[in-house]
Each structure stands twice: as structure tokens, then as C-alpha cells.
């Protein structure tokens, strides 16, 4: 009989050559929350690792790895790391044992067949070369954003700051900024270059010098979002709940029963249109500087300052300080509005709840949906209309999403997992519809 419940087969501990055998139940007790020692274990390919100390040094952020404490992190590990063989070398010192032979390959609560089929699909995707970037594609993406940026300045320089060229320049500048944002998103997911190093170097330039934000802040938040999308207290994209919005039926009912009312949530579908972009602009401008100073990211801080020096030198001599302030903040508001609607159309209409510890495929499909493919939709959304494929394969270059989509649809059809795809305007309307429904759920629970 295999030894279980952590019973030693020999001397065991980090780096030991003699494995201990564990059950899923015992692994689940080490989630960093359910025990007095606050220790964190997780499972990758049936190996059990103690990351209680390592999580503080984790390159992807302290929280993203903690979100999988006490759980099977195999598919998340594979999804986030392009060179998993290289990373596994660093896991050896954290190894404390493995699952007992009679334990399933994934947690008993999960669909083991679906999990294995997706792992097979991931291997197929790698063999098809769909994780390799097309440098010509990304060169075009970068250059067209640069040209939009230059066109904005040229419009003011040539036509002056009368109202028509002023607003044309704002639109061009905001469009350049959003396209820079999509491009840095690619770099942040290490999908532009084969080597991680070049993605990080270029991301510092694009995110810092061209957008004025720190890439480490983005990575800290966005990795958590991908690890546990739409999971309250784990997905930072839900931080607007409950201060500004009540999101999802389960959380709205809970909020209402606790008689908490920070905003008139029954009207949130009305004030979302203006309040969400404005709050995002203010939040980003304040939090990014606090983030880099608190964490002593001095290189990123210096590059961010260079961004503000650059745009001030370019625009203030042309239009004066007051006009520049109007130009800058209106462009930021337009960019924020664009970003909010694109980023939320795939998530707010989906299931929002506490972490249910679903398998990777079910978790991503429950929290994401797609928007129809077209040349305009692909450009306008930065290919985030393929949100399902992006979440399942976060390091995949976006120009390959459409190629893997039929394979994902087949996998979903085989296992009865819902694969949602809708027109762009329907996706936008669904944001307001779901906000209205969530507000109604909150109001009903609040009044009873």
C-alpha cells in the first residue's frame, strides 16, 4: 500500500532525493489561509512543492503563485512559462514530495478527462508552431502606432490648436496610446520575441517611455487576472467591487444581504459609461507612482519621468500649458473609455464569484467570451476579441488565435463546455445588461 498523508518514505524535505507521498486532501490544507503556519504548497505534474518562502521572490509576482496554494497549478504553470523545462530546474529545491500513486492526476473535483485532453491540445499547439511569433506582424503593429503618435503632433504643428485639429490630434494620440497598450500587452505576455529577456527590455521601453507606466505594475496585476479570472479577491480587475460597482449575481446578493451600499448599484448600468473611465484614469495616474516608489523600481520610475518630459517638450511649446493639459487629459479619458469597454466586454457578462478551484479550461471559459472576428474587430480590440484563446494560451502570439480557435471549439463541444462568441455591439450591450441585472439582485437582497 502506498504511504499517504505526508508519511515519509525516507528522509524528506526540500531538495530531498527520497519522495514523500501526499493526498490531495493534505495538499489542500496548505493554502496559506487554512492553517496556522500560513505555509503554501502546490502541485505541478504530480510533484508537490513548498513555496512558502519562494513566493516572495517569484518573478511573476507574490500573489499569482499564492492564488494556487493548496491546488493543482500544472496547467497554470504550463500556460505562463514558455520554457517550462528551464523553469523546472529551479523547482528542484522546492520539491517536498509527490502525489501518492492512487491519487488522480488532478484534484478529484475536476474533470480528469477534460484536463488531459487540454494538455494534449497544448502539446499539439506547440508542435504546430503556434507559440512562435511572426516578427513582421509585430513590426507592423509597432510602426503603425508610432505613425499615429507622430501624426498627432504633426496635426497640431501644421494646423494649430483650433478646435477641429485639436480634437483630431487628441483622437490620433489616444489611438496611438491604446495601440501601444495592446503591443505592450503582447510584450508582457512574452509573445513578441522568442527570448523572455527581449520581451522585458522592449516592454520597459513601450510601457515606460511611450505610455508612462511601469511594466512591473502591469505584470503584478495582469498575471493574477489570468491565473484566476473573475475570482473575487484573487482577480484584481474586480477591485471596483464593491466600491463603485456590484458585480455578478452571487457577490451582489451577498453584498445586499450584508446591507452594504457604497453606491446606488441599481443605477450602475447608467453611471458606468462615464464613471468607469474617469475612475480608471485617476486610479492609474495615482497608483503607478505609488507602486514604483513603494517597491523602489527606480529604473521604471526614471523611464516614466522621461515619458512626461518628452511629451511636455513636444507639445507645450506648440499649444501652451493649459491647452496641453486639456489635450493630455481628454486623450487619456478617450483611451480609458476605449480600454474599459474592450477589457470588460469579455468578462463582466460572465460568471463572477469566489474561487471555485475549477480546472484550467472550465475556469477560463466560465470567465471569458469571444467577439466575432473581422479585420476591424481584430485591430480595434488588439485581437482581444479572441479572449478565450488568449486566456487558455496567454503566451501565444495574437496573430495565431484564429488558427487555434477551431481546436478549442472542438474541445469544448466534446466536453460540453460552453464557448461563447458574439457581435461587438452585442458584447458592449451585455456589459450594461449584466450590470443592470447585478444591481437588481443587490437591490432585492438589500430590501429584504
Helices and strands as residue ranges (DSSP letters): E 21-22, H 24-28, E 41-44, E 47-50, G 54-57, H 62-66, H 74-80, H 84-91, G 92-94, E 95-99, H 112-127, H 135-159, H 163-188, H 196-203, I 204-210, H 215-227, G 236-238, H 249-257, G 265-267, H 268-294, H 298-319, H 321-344, H 360-367, E 370-371, H 375-380, G 384-386, H 387-392, G 398-400, H 401-415, E 421-422, H 424-447
